[in-house]
Amino acid sequence: MANETNVPHVKPTTLDGWVKLLDSVRLPVPQDAHDRVCRAIRDDRSSLRDIADLMQDSPALALSIIREANRHTQGNMSAPAENLEVAINRLGLGRTEELLARLPAEPAAQIPQPLRQLQMISQHATQQANGFFASRLARLWQDIHWGSLLFLSPLWPLALTFPKLLEEWEVRVIHKGESARVVEKQLFGVRLLKIGEALVEAWRLPVWVQQGYRLLLTEQRELVKVLRIARDVDHPLRQQNRLDDDPTLRRWLNQPANTVLLANGLALSAQQAWDSPHSERWQYLTSLYLQISMDEVQQQLHQQAAVSARHHFMPDLWHPAVSLLWPWGTRRLPAGMLPAAAPSADDLSQWRRQCAELLAVPSRFTNAMSLTVAARDALVASGMRRVMILMADRSHANLRVHQTSGLPKEAAALNFVVSQSSVLQRLLTQQAQVRITPDNNAQFSALLPPSLRALFRGEHLFLRSLVNNGRVIMIVVADQGGGPFADITVQAFGKTAQCIEKALHSFSQRGQ
């Protein structure tokens, strides 16, 4: 039986830490693809090409075979395997079958959606590469095909282990236009491209993949020069003259390895919109590389997207071919920018039970801990994904974490000095509520303890002080993952706060 997927949980902050963690992740493969390949290996009539063709339907399977083959060539004079046929030939069918037995195989629908989404983008990139470049560079089609499929593979284990980090990166960098360098430093401690380049080298992936990462990291000046020429799309003769005037730049542009980067740029940028600045940038570059008009580029781009969608579409994945039917200029918003889902009927039923327990008179709670546990559970049932309940000391000088939900374990040990935050001071002075939104996020975030804000990343957050007998007893901090709140959760949050205050009052009246 295949082993279970190993998903670490401790987030590294250094390049070496990320490489070590992601290199250890075993990517799950679809059970159907796994079984088909195993049957083909046992069938004497199957050629290496037949087996390789079956494997390419599962990107994780293809990556595992190529990684294993290249691991055994590391340190000797052999060139790394550039495609599956070479990799299988080096491993032999026996060792290939042994490797398959060690891979975690799961029904496709049970493989985490973020991983399948990213692998589908890689498959879309491969389709674009085959459509644009493979026929024009027929002798290099295998290099183009496998390089395009594996270019984003260093991110696959990241999508499995820390999908929320990639989701936040997409929202902040792609949709909100924040600096990639700044965001990646906050989220990963190191540039994503550096992680990708290091894994590509560690896995000895095809050299064209290595060249793509090297270009993005160290050859940005040449890329900018070429892009300036590419944007002059209405004057093809002038474009050609400018390239002729700089033979070094022309040779740099015409490298066959650039096809891998172009195909992935086209597929990845299409996830946002076909007419976004990111997508247009790669379309301009493709137009210049192939010496064809933008109309031809867009026509082929959309055709290949439709072909990819027919082969790779799954109901819970987003394929940009769907948006070809939308009005031009329409944008797809990621989940992180949409209102959170409203609580389910079961959650609301649980929320009502929790509130009824809080409102019971006389109080059913024997100590403060049991009361705050019920308060936390009621907030979670109302739809809040991350919750922290802070208790004030007698002097209101410090706030200690009393309950958490949806936060790292180390959050339970935090203690906040009230004098260091004007927002906390205000909340402790009297009953008050602060709702952070994109409009006031910068203002309030600067006034909150950095360690608290780091736990509740996002632009939507509630902070509310709870009072008993005219004195603030605790502060509730809650959000729905940092994205916009569902309307019903906003209403439920206010009612829950009232229930908790009544519970505090009943609890303080025990024995009187």
C-alpha positions in Angstrom: 0.0 0.0 0.0 1.3 3.5 -0.8 2.6 5.6 2.0 0.6 8.6 3.3 1.6 12.0 2.3 4.0 13.6 4.7 3.1 17.3 5.4 5.4 19.2 7.8 4.0 22.1 9.8 6.9 24.1 11.1 7.6 27.1 8.7 11.2 27.7 7.9 12.6 31.2 7.5 15.9 30.5 5.7 16.8 29.2 2.3 18.4 26.1 3.6 15.4 25.4 5.9 13.0 25.7 3.0 15.1 23.5 0.7 15.4 20.8 3.4 11.7 20.8 4.2 10.4 20.9 0.6 12.8 18.3 -0.6 11.5 15.9 2.1 7.8 16.3 1.0 6.3 13.3 -0.8 3.8 14.5 -3.3 0.6 12.4 -3.7 -0.2 11.0 -7.1 -3.7 10.2 -8.4 -4.6 6.6 -7.8 -5.9 6.0 -11.3 -2.7 7.3 -12.9 -0.7 5.3 -10.4 -2.5 2.1 -11.2 -2.3 2.6 -15.0 1.4 3.1 -14.9 1.9 0.0 -12.7 -0.1 -2.1 -15.1 1.9 -0.8 -18.0 5.2 -1.6 -16.3 4.1 -5.2 -15.7 2.9 -5.5 -19.3 5.8 -6.9 -21.5 4.2 -5.2 -24.6 4.6 -1.7 -23.2 7.5 0.4 -24.5 9.3 3.1 -22.5 7.4 5.7 -24.6 4.1 4.1 -23.7 5.0 4.2 -20.0 6.2 7.8 -20.2 3.1 8.9 -22.0 1.0 7.4 -19.2 3.1 9.1 -16.5 2.9 12.6 -18.0 -0.8 12.7 -17.0 0.4 13.0 -13.4 2.9 15.8 -13.0 3.9 14.6 -9.5 4.6 11.2 -10.8 6.8 12.5 -13.6 8.7 14.8 -11.2 9.3 11.9 -8.8 10.8 9.7 -11.5 13.0 12.4 -12.9 14.2 13.4 -9.4 15.0 9.8 -8.5 16.9 9.2 -11.8 19.0 12.4 -11.4 19.7 11.7 -7.7 21.7 8.7 -8.8 23.7 10.7 -11.4 24.7 13.4 -9.0 28.4 13.6 -8.5 29.3 11.8 -11.6 29.9 12.9 -15.2 26.4 11.9 -16.5 24.1 14.6 -17.6 20.8 14.8 -15.8 17.8 13.1 -17.4 15.9 15.7 -19.3 12.8 13.7 -19.9 10.9 10.7 -18.6 12.1 8.2 -21.2 15.7 8.8 -20.3 14.8 8.7 -16.6 13.0 5.4 -16.8 15.8 3.9 -18.9 18.3 4.9 -16.3 16.3 3.6 -13.3 15.2 0.4 -15.0 11.6 -0.9 -14.8 12.3 -2.7 -11.5 13.5 0.3 -9.6 10.8 2.4 -11.3 8.1 0.1 -10.0 9.7 0.1 -6.5 9.6 3.9 -6.5 5.9 3.8 -7.5 5.2 1.6 -4.6 6.7 4.2 -2.2 4.7 7.1 -3.6 1.5 8.1 -1.8 -1.4 7.4 -4.1 -4.8 8.9 -3.4 -8.1 9.4 -5.4 -7.7 12.6 -7.4 -10.5 14.4 -5.5 -8.7 13.8 -2.2 -5.5 15.4 -3.2 -5.4 18.9 -1.7 -6.9 21.4 -4.1 -4.1 24.0 -3.9 -1.6 21.3 -5.2 -3.9 20.2 -8.0 -4.5 23.9 -9.0 -0.8 24.6 -9.3 -0.2 21.3 -11.2 -3.0 22.2 -13.6 -1.2 25.6 -14.2 1.9 23.6 -15.1 -0.1 21.4 -17.5 -1.6 24.5 -19.0 1.9 25.9 -19.5 2.9 22.7 -21.2 -0.1 23.0 -23.6 0.9 26.5 -24.4 4.5 25.5 -25.0 3.5 22.7 -27.3 1.2 25.0 -29.3 3.5 27.9 -29.6 7.0 26.4 -29.8 7.1 22.6 -30.1 6.1 22.6 -33.8 8.5 25.5 -34.6 11.4 23.8 -32.8 10.5 20.2 -33.6 13.8 18.7 -32.7 13.6 20.2 -29.2 10.0 19.4 -28.4 10.9 17.1 -25.5 13.1 19.7 -23.9 10.2 22.3 -24.3 7.6 19.9 -23.1 9.3 18.6 -19.9 10.9 21.9 -19.1 7.5 23.6 -19.2 5.8 21.0 -17.1 8.5 21.0 -14.4 9.2 24.7 -14.2 6.8 25.4 -11.4 7.5 22.0 -9.7 9.5 23.6 -6.8 6.3 25.2 -5.7 4.2 22.0 -5.7 5.4 20.8 -2.3 4.9 24.4 -1.0 1.3 24.3 -2.2 0.9 21.1 -0.2 2.5 22.2 3.0 1.7 25.9 3.2 -1.1 26.7 0.8 -2.2 29.7 2.8 1.1 31.4 2.3 0.9 31.0 -1.5 -2.7 32.3 -1.4 -1.7 35.3 0.6 1.2 35.9 -1.8 -1.2 35.9 -4.7 -3.6 38.3 -3.1 -0.9 40.8 -2.0 1.5 40.7 -4.9 -0.7 39.9 -8.0 -4.0 41.6 -7.0 -3.0 44.3 -4.6 0.3 45.2 -6.3 2.6 45.0 -3.2 6.3 44.5 -3.6 7.1 40.8 -4.2 10.4 41.2 -2.4 8.8 42.7 0.7 5.9 40.3 0.9 8.1 37.2 0.4 10.5 38.4 3.1 7.5 38.6 5.5 5.9 35.3 4.4 8.9 33.1 3.7 12.0 35.0 5.0 13.5 34.5 1.5 12.7 35.2 -2.1 10.4 32.6 -3.7 12.6 32.5 -6.8 15.6 31.7 -4.6 13.7 28.7 -3.2 12.8 27.6 -6.6 16.3 27.9 -8.0 17.8 26.0 -5.1 15.3 23.1 -5.4 15.9 23.0 -9.2 19.6 22.6 -8.6 19.1 20.1 -5.8 16.7 18.0 -7.9 18.9 18.4 -11.0 15.9 19.3 -13.1 16.3 20.0 -16.9 18.8 22.7 -17.6 16.2 24.9 -19.3 14.3 25.1 -16.0 17.5 26.2 -14.3 18.1 28.8 -17.0 14.6 30.2 -16.5 15.1 30.8 -12.8 18.6 32.2 -13.4 17.1 34.7 -15.9 14.5 35.9 -13.5 17.0 36.4 -10.7 20.1 37.7 -12.5 19.2 38.8 -16.0 16.5 41.3 -15.3 18.3 44.1 -17.1 18.2 42.1 -20.4 14.6 41.2 -19.8 13.6 44.8 -19.3 15.5 45.8 -22.5 13.7 43.1 -24.5 10.3 44.0 -23.1 10.7 47.7 -24.1 11.3 46.5 -27.7 8.5 44.0 -27.5 6.0 46.7 -26.5 6.6 48.6 -29.8 4.3 46.0 -31.3 2.9 48.4 -34.0 6.3 48.8 -35.6 7.8 45.4 -36.3 10.5 46.8 -38.6 11.7 49.1 -35.9 11.7 46.2 -33.4 13.9 44.2 -35.8 16.3 47.1 -36.3 16.7 47.6 -32.6 17.5 43.9 -32.1 19.9 44.0 -35.1 21.7 47.0 -33.4 22.3 44.8 -30.3 23.4 41.3 -31.5 24.1 40.2 -27.9 20.5 41.0 -26.8 19.1 39.3 -29.9 21.0 36.1 -29.1 19.9 36.4 -25.5 16.2 36.6 -26.6 16.4 33.8 -29.2 17.7 31.2 -26.8 15.4 28.1 -27.1 15.4 27.8 -23.3 13.3 30.9 -23.1 10.3 29.0 -24.5 9.9 27.3 -21.1 9.8 30.6 -19.3 7.4 32.2 -21.8 5.0 29.3 -21.7 4.8 29.4 -17.9 4.5 33.2 -17.9 1.5 33.0 -20.2 -0.2 30.2 -18.2 0.5 31.7 -14.8 -0.5 35.3 -15.6 -3.8 34.1 -17.3 -4.9 32.9 -13.8 -5.7 36.6 -13.1 -7.0 37.8 -16.4 -6.2 37.6 -20.1 -5.8 41.4 -20.4 -4.0 42.0 -17.2 -0.6 43.8 -17.3 1.1 40.6 -16.2 -0.5 38.6 -19.1 0.1 41.3 -21.7 3.8 41.4 -20.7 4.3 37.8 -21.6 2.2 38.1 -24.7 4.4 40.9 -26.0 7.5 38.9 -25.3 6.1 35.9 -27.1 5.1 38.0 -30.1 8.7 39.3 -30.3 10.2 35.9 -29.8 8.2 34.3 -32.6 8.0 37.4 -34.8 4.2 37.2 -35.1 1.5 39.8 -34.4 -0.2 40.2 -31.1 -3.5 39.1 -32.8 -1.9 35.8 -33.7 -0.5 35.4 -30.2 -3.8 36.0 -28.6 -5.7 33.7 -31.0 -3.3 30.8 -30.4 -3.1 31.6 -26.6 -6.9 31.3 -26.3 -7.1 28.2 -28.5 -4.4 26.4 -26.5 -6.2 27.4 -23.3 -9.4 25.8 -24.5 -7.5 22.6 -25.4 -5.9 22.5 -22.0 -9.3 23.0 -20.3 -10.8 20.0 -22.2 -7.9 17.8 -20.9 -7.2 19.1 -17.4 -10.4 20.8 -16.1 -11.7 19.7 -12.7 -14.9 21.1 -11.1 -13.1 22.6 -8.1 -10.2 24.1 -10.0 -10.0 27.4 -11.8 -9.0 27.3 -15.5 -8.7 30.7 -17.2 -10.3 29.2 -20.4 -13.6 29.7 -18.5 -13.1 33.5 -18.5 -12.8 33.6 -22.3 -16.6 33.8 -22.3 -16.6 36.8 -19.9 -16.8 40.4 -21.0 -13.3 41.8 -21.7 -11.8 43.4 -18.7 -13.6 41.2 -16.2 -11.4 40.1 -13.3 -11.5 37.0 -11.2 -11.0 37.6 -7.6 -9.1 35.0 -5.5 -10.8 33.6 -2.4 -8.7 35.9 -0.1 -10.5 38.9 -1.6 -14.0 37.5 -1.5 -16.3 37.6 1.6 -15.9 34.6 3.7 -18.5 31.9 3.5 -21.4 32.3 5.9 -21.7 29.8 8.7 -23.5 26.6 7.8 -26.8 25.6 9.3 -25.0 23.2 11.6 -22.6 25.9 12.7 -25.5 28.3 13.5 -27.3 25.6 15.4 -24.1 25.0 17.4 -23.7 28.8 17.9 -27.3 29.1 19.3 -26.6 26.3 21.8 -23.3 28.0 22.9 -25.1 31.3 23.3 -27.9 29.6 25.3 -25.3 28.1 27.6 -23.7 31.6 28.1 -27.1 33.2 28.8 -28.1 30.5 31.4 -29.1 31.9 34.8 -27.8 31.0 37.2 -24.4 30.6 35.6 -23.4 27.0 34.7 -19.7 27.8 34.8 -17.6 26.9 37.7 -14.5 28.9 36.8 -13.3 31.5 34.4 -11.6 29.0 32.2 -14.8 27.0 31.4 -16.6 30.3 30.6 -13.9 31.5 28.2 -13.8 28.1 26.5 -17.6 28.4 25.8 -17.1 32.0 24.6 -14.3 30.9 22.2 -16.4 28.1 20.9 -19.4 30.4 20.3 -17.2 32.8 18.3 -15.9 30.0 16.2 -19.4 28.7 15.6 -20.4 32.2 14.4 -18.0 31.9 11.5 -14.7 33.3 13.0 -11.7 31.3 11.8 -9.1 32.9 14.1 -10.0 33.9 17.7 -8.0 35.2 20.6 -9.5 36.1 24.0 -7.2 38.4 26.1 -7.7 38.8 29.8 -6.7 42.0 31.6 -4.9 42.0 34.9 -6.1 44.0 37.9 -4.0 47.1 37.0 -4.9 47.0 33.3 -1.2 47.1 32.6 -1.0 43.7 30.7 -3.2 41.5 28.6 -2.6 37.8 28.7 -3.9 35.3 26.2 -6.6 33.2 27.7 -8.1 31.3 24.8 -7.2 30.9 21.1 -8.5 29.1 18.1 -7.0 28.8 14.6 -3.7 30.2 15.8 -0.3 28.6 16.4 0.3 27.0 19.7 2.9 29.5 20.7 0.2 32.3 20.6 -1.2 30.9 23.9 1.9 32.1 25.8 1.8 35.8 24.6 1.5 38.7 26.9 0.9 42.3 25.7 2.0 45.4 27.5 -1.0 47.8 27.2 1.0 51.0 27.4 2.8 50.1 24.1 -0.5 50.2 22.1 -2.9 53.1 22.0 -5.6 50.9 20.5 -5.4 48.5 23.4 -5.4 51.4 25.8 -8.6 52.7 24.3 -10.2 49.3 24.3 -9.4 48.9 28.0 -10.7 52.4 29.0 -14.3 51.7 28.1 -16.5 49.3 26.1 -15.5 49.8 22.4 -15.1 48.0 19.2 -12.5 48.5 16.4 -13.2 47.1 13.0 -10.1 47.1 10.7 -10.9 47.4 7.0 -8.7 48.1 4.0 -9.4 51.8 4.4 -8.0 52.0 8.0 -5.7 49.0 8.0 -2.5 51.0 7.8 -3.6 53.4 10.5 -4.6 50.8 13.1 -2.0 48.2 12.3 0.7 50.7 13.2 -0.9 51.1 16.6 -1.2 47.4 17.4 1.5 45.2 18.9 3.5 43.7 16.0 3.3 40.2 17.5 -0.5 40.4 17.6 -0.8 41.8 14.1 1.4 39.1 12.7 -1.0 36.4 14.0 -3.9 38.1 12.3 -2.6 39.0 8.9 -5.1 40.5 6.6 -7.1 43.7 6.1 -10.2 42.7 8.0 -10.2 42.3 11.8 -12.5 42.8 14.8 -11.2 43.9 18.3 -13.9 44.3 21.0 -13.7 45.0 24.7 -16.1 43.2 27.0 -17.3 44.8 30.2 -18.6 43.6 33.5 -19.9 46.0 36.2 -18.5 48.9 34.3 -15.0 47.5 34.0 -13.3 46.0 30.9 -12.5 42.4 31.7 -11.3 41.0 28.4 -10.7 41.9 24.7 -11.8 39.6 21.9 -9.7 39.6 18.7 -11.3 37.7 15.7 -11.3 37.4 12.0 -12.4 35.1 9.1 -8.9 34.5 7.8 -8.0 38.1 7.1 -10.5 38.4 4.2 -13.8 40.3 4.1 -16.4 39.2 6.7 -19.6 37.5 5.8 -22.6 39.7 6.8 -24.2 37.1 9.0 -20.9 36.6 10.9 -20.7 40.3 11.6 -24.1 40.2 13.1 -23.4 37.0 15.0 -20.2 38.5 16.4 -22.0 41.4 17.9 -24.6 39.1 19.5 -22.0 36.7 20.7 -20.2 39.6 22.5 -23.4 40.5 24.2 -23.9 36.9 25.3 -20.4 36.8 26.7 -20.9 40.0 28.7 -24.2 38.6 30.2 -22.3 35.4 31.0 -19.6 37.4 32.8 -22.3 39.2 34.8 -24.1 36.0 35.8 -20.8 34.4 36.7 -19.8 37.3 38.9 -23.2 37.1 40.7 -22.7 33.5 41.8 -23.5 32.9 45.5 -25.1 36.3 45.9 
